[in-house]
Amino acid sequence: MNDGGKPLRSFRESPWRYSQFVILGLIVAGLVKWLSPLTWLLALLIGAVVGVGYFLFEKKRGVI
């Protein structure tokens, strides 16, 4: 396989590494909306809080 001479990067070095927090937030928001009578705005706010909380947790652990 020819990778164009570029060294392979790990997920930690990839700009996509932050996408996991967005995806987690969207999954949580969807579950909150599906399982509760809250509006989409509140569900997205809860998802955002979870995503940011997970980001800060991983940053404190030194993963990011």
N, C-alpha and C positions, 0 to 999 in steps of 0.2 A: 504494500500500500504506500502511496505517496502522500505525505502530509504537507507537501510544499516547503519542506525544510524548516517549518516552524516547530518549536518544541511543544510537546503536549502539556497542557495546563491542567492542574487538578481543579476540582470543584471549588475549593477555597480560593483559588486565584481567579476564578471565572467571574465576570460581571453578573452572571445568573445566580450567584450564591444568595443574593438577597430575595430572589423570587420565592424561596420557601416560606418566608414570613408573610408575604402577600397571599400566597396560596392558602396557608393555614388560616389567615384572617378571613378569607372568602369562604372557606369551608365552615368555619365557626359561625360566620354570619348566616350562611344558608341553613345550618342546623338550628340556630336560634330562631330564625324566621319560621322554619318548618314546625318546630316544636312548641312555639309560644305565640301568643296573639300580638306580639310587638310589631311595630311598623318596620319597614325596611331600613329607615334611617337609624333607628335604635339598634337594629340587628347589625348593621354595618359598623356602627360605633363600637359595639361590643366586640365584633371581629377585629377591628382596628386596635383596640386595647389589648386583646390577646396577642395579636401579631407583634405589636411593639413590646409587650411584656416578654415574649419569647425571644425577640431580638436582644433586649437588654440582658436577659438571662444568659444567652449564648455569648454576648460580649463580655460579661462578667467572668464567665468560665474561661475566656481567652480563646475561644474557637474562632472568633472573627477578629 
